Amino acid sequence: MAMRRLHFHPCGNYKEHYAQELTIFETDFGRMWAIIGIALLFGVVPFISSPYLLYVLNMTGIAAIAALGLNILIGFTGQISLGHGAFFGVGAYAGAILATTCGLPFWASVPAAGLITAGVGMIFGIPSGRLKGLYLTIATLAGQFIIEYILVHWESLTKGTMGIMLTEPASLFGLEINSDTRFFYVIFFCLVCVTFMASNLMRTRYGRAFIAIRDNDRAAEGMGIPIFFYKLLSFAVSSFYAGFAGALWTYYMRSISTEPFTLSLSVEYIAMVIIGGLGSIPGSIFGAVFITGLNEGLRFVTDAMMNMSALSSFGLNMASLREFAFGLAIVLFILFEPKGLAELWRIVRSSFRLWPFSY
Amino acid sequence: MDFFLQLLINGLSVGLLYGLSALGFVMIFKSSSVLNFAHGQLLAIGAFFFLVLVSWLHIPVILAFLITLAGSFVLGFVVERIFLRPLIGESLIFVIMLTVGLASMFKGLLLFFFGGNLQTYPDFLPEALAIQAGNIYIPPVYVASSLMGGVFLLLFGLFFKYSPQGIFMRSVADNQTAAMSLGVHVKKVFALSWAIAALVAAMSGIVLGIINGINVHEISSIGLKVFPVVILGGLDSIGGAIIGGIIIGLLETFTSGYISPSLRDVIPYIVLVVILLIKPYGLFGLVEIERV
């Protein structure tokens, strides 16, 4: 039996079927690199990383899951959400409550938290049924504040400002997941799965409907796409991702309080999506890496400056520097590279591919 | 009864402040349909600029007020020129995200220079402005801010109705392309509307600072409270902004007086969601019927 011919980059557009248009990997090399990358990620990275680096990687993985969700909503469906941080919080709390009060095991409580968050997200997506883009943004802004309030004040459920401590560590198949390395495997297995899900979702009728709504909602309606249903669906999927990531975060942190889930966190996720690249699945991951890296870098810088007495009296603190750096990053990317890191990556790749004849 | 009246007065004055803060926001939305998430920071910048002039440089109050207004006018111009001009014609999502980025950038800068602590202006309003009626006392700030609100409302009403620039702004808001083909200088209109919005924001920021003291976080959160106000009043209605502000202000004070003080900060957003569900164009907003 003859071996199938390897697919390389053709020198023109010779696609004959829609299936070719929709493939995730255009060339066999792409698939090969993806497999090698995943093998390296699971086989090598955990063994050569220091505990601190592993911690950063785990945080990046969790952020990437949430950012993927936000990108489905903003980048693919064109609906801006300013409440993603709060939805992440809903997932975190749902996970914690399911684990402590209801005593659900790890494998059940994380997806269940995602589903609960999807339900909550849909409530705030309802205004999008009657209204276009910017009204939904405002509704999610309201959602952010209302959820924050509920998390703090529904004390019988969330224990208010005291927060919740997980009593038992996560366990899967009888194996306790208590070290950074074990969490690394869980988090990145989930990340690979949800990335796979998201990239395949965009190839189905649902994903195409999302993109149609983003590109022109009137035309989409005219072609018979029920806009309200798909907007809500997109909202639910995006919230599911946020909730899923939130629940993972709870298990990783072991104790949560209401503090982190503020509007700044939502802006952080928006920054990830914009910087990574709107409407790009790898872009969401790039964005998560960039922002988490930026966060850690800034922490390093502020720590270094705190030690220099001349500068520490200057009032330089983490909060102001972070706000400024995120804002600046968002603004610079929108002005100079609105398609984000994903586009830069594409440019780099294609210039390698086309070298030395660049056209 | 006295409690009720005092709440009513407080609510009215807080509401008037919200209305004032919302004016600049509505200006920008009216002329360029941009939701400005950096509005709270524009308020704060005005307030801090005035603080620097009055408390640190000891410039006379009236002069400092005028310098602040002029300074923020220029700031609005510059912000539009550097950040928003390149995005003309880009999709709305980028413009909104840009203002989100600007908001966080400005907030970081303000925190860097002034810290997160509460600062106050020296007392300079004459006590003669205060009104004492029976048991009800209205401090001079509120009287001054009501006067200012009234004057600005009138000025803006006239500006949008009769002055050529105001009419240009309305035309651009209605249909950018059509306005351009009829000879309206769209870029100039945008620049002017940002400049005026920053000016109004600075003015409201100063009033806020006199009443509550100035604190970056506090003023930024008021910048976000503009959203319930303008949605209630109608996104593109100047009068609606004031009335929406007053309603939200009353709602807040009555909620904190009769139900629970902690509910105070979240009730505007609950109302916001309800309005979006039942009457999305607000009380006085222009209803664009488009069923998608």
Boltz contact constraints between the chains, C-beta under 6 A:
constraints:
  - contact:
      token1: [A, 80]
      token2: [B, 93]
      max_distance: 6.0
  - contact:
      token1: [A, 127]
      token2: [B, 276]
      max_distance: 6.0
  - contact:
      token1: [A, 127]
      token2: [B, 277]
      max_distance: 6.0
  - contact:
      token1: [A, 130]
      token2: [B, 280]
      max_distance: 6.0
  - contact:
      token1: [A, 131]
      token2: [B, 280]
      max_distance: 6.0
  - contact:
      token1: [A, 133]
      token2: [B, 92]
      max_distance: 6.0
  - contact:
      token1: [A, 134]
      token2: [B, 35]
      max_distance: 6.0
  - contact:
      token1: [A, 138]
      token2: [B, 227]
      max_distance: 6.0
  - contact:
      token1: [A, 139]
      token2: [B, 276]
      max_distance: 6.0
  - contact:
      token1: [A, 142]
      token2: [B, 269]
      max_distance: 6.0
  - contact:
      token1: [A, 142]
      token2: [B, 272]
      max_distance: 6.0
  - contact:
      token1: [A, 142]
      token2: [B, 273]
      max_distance: 6.0
  - contact:
      token1: [A, 145]
      token2: [B, 266]
      max_distance: 6.0
  - contact:
      token1: [A, 145]
      token2: [B, 269]
      max_distance: 6.0
  - contact:
      token1: [A, 146]
      token2: [B, 266]
      max_distance: 6.0
  - contact:
      token1: [A, 146]
      token2: [B, 269]
      max_distance: 6.0
  - contact:
      token1: [A, 149]
      token2: [B, 266]
      max_distance: 6.0
  - contact:
      token1: [A, 217]
      token2: [B, 292]
      max_distance: 6.0
  - contact:
      token1: [A, 218]
      token2: [B, 292]
      max_distance: 6.0
  - contact:
      token1: [A, 221]
      token2: [B, 292]
      max_distance: 6.0
  - contact:
      token1: [A, 227]
      token2: [B, 292]
      max_distance: 6.0
  - contact:
      token1: [A, 267]
      token2: [B, 100]
      max_distance: 6.0
  - contact:
      token1: [A, 267]
      token2: [B, 104]
      max_distance: 6.0
  - contact:
      token1: [A, 274]
      token2: [B, 97]
      max_distance: 6.0
  - contact:
      token1: [A, 315]
      token2: [B, 115]
      max_distance: 6.0
  - contact:
      token1: [A, 320]
      token2: [B, 108]
      max_distance: 6.0
  - contact:
      token1: [A, 320]
      token2: [B, 111]
      max_distance: 6.0
  - contact:
      token1: [A, 320]
      token2: [B, 112]
      max_distance: 6.0
  - contact:
      token1: [A, 323]
      token2: [B, 104]
      max_distance: 6.0
  - contact:
      token1: [A, 323]
      token2: [B, 107]
      max_distance: 6.0
  - contact:
      token1: [A, 323]
      token2: [B, 108]
      max_distance: 6.0
  - contact:
      token1: [A, 324]
      token2: [B, 105]
      max_distance: 6.0
  - contact:
      token1: [A, 324]
      token2: [B, 108]
      max_distance: 6.0
  - contact:
      token1: [A, 324]
      token2: [B, 109]
      max_distance: 6.0
  - contact:
      token1: [A, 326]
      token2: [B, 104]
      max_distance: 6.0
  - contact:
      token1: [A, 327]
      token2: [B, 101]
      max_distance: 6.0
  - contact:
      token1: [A, 327]
      token2: [B, 104]
      max_distance: 6.0
  - contact:
      token1: [A, 327]
      token2: [B, 105]
      max_distance: 6.0
  - contact:
      token1: [A, 328]
      token2: [B, 105]
      max_distance: 6.0
  - contact:
      token1: [A, 330]
      token2: [B, 101]
      max_distance: 6.0
  - contact:
      token1: [A, 331]
      token2: [B, 101]
      max_distance: 6.0
  - contact:
      token1: [A, 334]
      token2: [B, 94]
      max_distance: 6.0
  - contact:
      token1: [A, 334]
      token2: [B, 98]
      max_distance: 6.0
  - contact:
      token1: [A, 335]
      token2: [B, 86]
      max_distance: 6.0
  - contact:
      token1: [A, 338]
      token2: [B, 94]
      max_distance: 6.0
